[in-house]
Structure formats: C-alpha cells, structure tokens
Amino acid sequence: MGETVSFPSNGNTASGYLARAKGGTGKGVIVIQEWWGLNDNIKGIADRFAAAGFNALAPDLYHGQLTTEPDEAGKLLMALDIPRAEKDLRGAVSFLKGETGSKVGTVGFCMGGALSLFAACSNGDDVGACVDFYGGHPAVQYDFASLKAPVLGLWAEHDDFVNPSLPAIEEGIRSAGVEYESRTYPGTAHAFFNDTNADGFNKEAADDAWERTTAFFNKHL
C-alpha cells in the first residue's frame, strides 16, 4: 500500500514509509518506530492507518539500520542522535503537513512513544494531536512549555521500562495545560500492542487502544 519517500531535514534528506488513504485526502499521522527500527511491523501500522482513512508517514530514524535482537536494539536506542532525530521528525511533520494542508498527529511505540511526545513538544501548532504508547527513552528531554497538542497516553500495568518515569511525564503534560487522556491496561506488559511480540501481545488491550487512537485523531485533527 505504501511507498518510500524522501523529505528535507534541516539541509539534509531523510526518508520514510508513506501510506496514503484512498484518494490521498486523509488527515496526516506520523508513525514513529520502536527500538527495532523501521521494520515491517511499523510499516504495517502505517498501512493500517491508511486503511482507516489517514495519510501515515513513518520516518526512518535509524537511516536504514534494523535489528531483531534486543541487545542490538538497546544499543541502537542509546546511540540515537536526539538532535538529528528532532530534525528528522520536524522534516516529517513539515512534509506531511504539506501533503495534507493541516495539522498532523504523532503516534509512536516504546522509543517511538517518547519521540511522539517529543515531536509534539518540538513542533508547536503543527501537531494537532499526540498519542504515546508506553513511551520511554532515557535521553529524551521534553519541552512541555511548548506543548500545544492534546495527548493520549496508553500505558501497561507492568512496565518496568516506562512506569518509573510516568508520574513526571504526566505532571509535565498537565503543566502544559493541554487536554490529557490516559488508559492503563490491567495485566499488560510493555509492547502489548505489537502483535509480533509473542510474549507480551494482548489482543484485547491492543484492539481497545487502536479504537481510542483513531477516535482521538478523528476528534482532534
């Protein structure tokens, strides 16, 4: 359904996977990768957004690097150049806004959840809605004073990676004065939305989270 596209990124060029809604007239959503990279799972989520009526762009923040090994994924996460990622995300937001003519949404998973909130904080009025699926990254600093978009947070009950930081994240969102909705799914663990995660995928929670996400974007974009 989608295609690889290139877009400007602060004087350089970045790339991503773009899946357009039928007719190409859907609202825009930036889909941000987990620590594995821009893999088939993330492309599939972009395709799923397109089938739901959105134009979805998944930027390649690792610039071609992919892994299926947790140790390597952890190294890639920690090696992520945050200033470069901010420029790539800004370029993706600008590109998709140009395609759709209106504010865009951001959504991400794990590392991408943190970067979804980071992009919303960094792009002001260009982002009209932000969804954060259990987002965490130890090097990401949020400029909550610049956050303009409403936020939907989707969290797991048992998540040692994210939950220790969650009170500070939620306090920061609320301090921005934006609308904040959240849902913590009982009995779930980190990455419950990822259907390739055999140990942690929870279909009931994932289905509910998808419905909440699409409804949130349809409401605010």
C-alpha positions in Angstrom: 0.0 0.0 0.0 2.8 2.4 0.8 6.0 3.8 -0.7 9.4 5.1 0.3 9.6 8.9 0.2 12.3 11.4 0.9 11.9 14.8 2.5 14.1 17.7 3.6 15.6 17.5 7.1 17.5 20.7 8.1 19.6 20.9 4.9 19.9 17.2 4.6 17.5 14.5 3.4 15.6 11.9 5.4 13.3 9.1 4.3 10.3 7.2 5.4 7.4 4.9 4.5 4.3 6.8 3.4 0.9 5.0 3.2 -1.9 7.2 1.8 -5.6 6.9 2.4 -7.8 6.1 -0.5 -7.8 9.2 -2.7 -4.9 10.6 -0.7 -7.2 13.0 1.2 -6.8 11.7 4.7 -5.6 13.5 7.8 -1.9 13.2 8.4 -0.3 11.0 11.1 3.4 10.5 11.8 4.0 6.9 13.0 7.2 6.5 15.0 9.2 3.3 15.2 10.1 1.1 18.2 13.8 0.5 19.1 14.0 -2.2 16.3 13.9 0.3 13.5 11.5 1.0 10.6 10.5 -2.6 10.2 7.6 -4.4 8.6 5.5 -4.1 11.8 5.7 -0.3 11.8 5.1 -0.2 8.1 2.1 -2.4 8.7 0.7 0.0 11.3 1.1 2.8 8.8 -0.9 0.7 6.3 -3.5 0.2 8.9 -3.8 3.9 9.5 -4.2 4.4 5.7 -7.0 1.8 5.6 -8.7 3.8 8.4 -8.6 7.0 6.3 -5.3 8.6 7.3 -2.2 9.5 5.4 0.6 7.9 7.5 4.3 8.6 7.3 6.8 6.5 9.3 10.2 8.3 9.2 13.3 6.1 9.3 15.1 7.5 12.3 17.9 4.8 12.2 18.6 5.6 8.5 18.5 2.1 7.2 19.5 0.2 10.3 17.3 -2.7 11.5 17.6 -5.4 14.1 15.6 -8.2 15.6 18.0 -8.7 18.6 17.1 -7.0 21.9 20.8 -6.3 22.8 21.4 -4.6 19.4 18.1 -2.7 19.6 19.2 -1.4 23.0 22.5 -0.2 21.5 20.7 1.5 18.6 18.3 3.2 21.0 21.1 4.5 23.2 23.1 5.6 20.1 20.2 7.6 18.6 21.3 11.1 17.9 18.5 13.0 19.5 19.1 16.4 17.8 19.2 14.6 14.4 16.1 12.7 15.3 14.4 16.0 16.2 15.3 17.4 12.8 14.1 14.3 11.0 10.8 14.4 12.9 10.4 18.1 12.1 11.0 17.4 8.5 8.5 14.6 8.5 5.9 16.8 10.2 6.5 19.6 7.7 6.3 17.2 4.7 3.1 15.5 5.8 1.5 18.9 6.7 2.4 20.0 3.2 0.7 16.9 1.8 -2.5 17.3 3.8 -2.7 21.0 4.3 -3.5 20.8 8.0 -2.0 19.9 11.4 -0.8 16.3 11.8 -0.9 13.8 14.5 2.0 11.9 16.1 1.9 8.4 17.4 4.7 6.1 18.5 5.5 2.9 20.4 8.2 2.3 23.0 11.1 4.5 22.0 8.7 6.0 19.4 6.1 6.8 22.1 8.7 9.0 23.7 9.6 10.6 20.4 5.9 11.1 19.6 5.6 13.3 22.7 9.0 14.9 22.0 7.9 15.8 18.4 4.6 17.3 19.8 6.6 19.4 22.2 9.0 20.5 19.5 6.6 21.4 16.7 4.1 23.6 18.4 0.9 24.3 16.4 2.0 22.0 13.5 1.0 19.0 15.7 -2.7 18.7 16.4 -2.8 15.5 18.5 -0.2 13.2 20.1 -0.6 9.6 21.1 2.1 7.9 23.3 2.1 4.1 23.5 4.2 3.3 26.6 6.9 5.7 25.5 10.4 5.9 27.1 13.9 6.9 26.2 16.5 7.9 28.8 18.0 10.7 26.7 14.8 12.5 25.6 14.0 15.8 27.3 10.5 17.2 26.8 9.9 20.9 26.4 6.5 20.8 28.0 6.2 24.6 28.0 5.9 24.4 24.1 3.4 21.5 24.1 0.2 22.7 22.3 -1.4 19.4 21.3 -3.8 17.2 23.3 -2.2 14.0 24.4 -3.5 10.4 24.7 -1.3 8.2 26.9 -1.6 4.4 26.6 0.3 2.5 29.3 0.9 -1.0 30.5 0.3 -2.0 34.1 3.5 -3.9 34.4 6.2 -1.9 32.6 9.5 -1.5 34.4 11.0 0.4 31.5 8.5 3.3 31.4 6.4 3.4 34.6 9.1 4.7 36.9 9.2 7.9 34.7 5.4 8.1 34.2 4.5 10.4 37.1 6.9 13.0 35.9 5.7 12.7 32.3 2.1 13.1 33.3 2.9 16.0 35.5 4.7 17.7 32.6 1.8 17.1 30.2 -0.7 18.5 32.7 1.6 21.5 33.4 1.3 22.4 29.7 -2.5 22.9 30.2 -3.4 20.7 27.3 -6.1 18.1 27.2 -4.8 14.8 28.5 -6.5 11.4 28.3 -4.9 8.1 29.5 -5.6 4.5 29.9 -3.5 1.9 31.8 -4.3 -1.7 30.7 -4.6 -4.1 33.6 -2.4 -7.2 33.3 -0.4 -6.0 30.4 3.3 -5.5 29.9 5.4 -3.3 27.7 4.8 -3.5 24.0 1.3 -5.0 24.4 0.3 -3.5 21.1 2.9 -5.3 19.0 1.4 -8.4 17.5 4.9 -9.8 16.7 5.7 -9.7 20.4 4.7 -13.3 21.3 5.3 -12.9 25.0 3.6 -9.6 25.6 0.9 -9.0 22.9 -2.5 -8.5 24.4 -5.2 -8.5 21.7 -8.0 -7.1 23.9 -5.8 -4.2 25.0 -4.4 -3.6 21.6 -7.9 -3.5 20.0 -9.1 -1.1 22.6 -6.0 1.1 22.2 -6.4 1.2 18.4 -10.0 2.3 18.7 -9.0 5.0 21.2 -6.2 6.2 19.0 -8.2 6.5 15.8 -11.1 8.2 17.6 -8.6 10.6 19.2 -7.1 11.6 15.9 -10.5 11.9 14.2 -11.6 14.2 17.1 -8.6 16.5 17.1 -7.2 16.6 13.6 
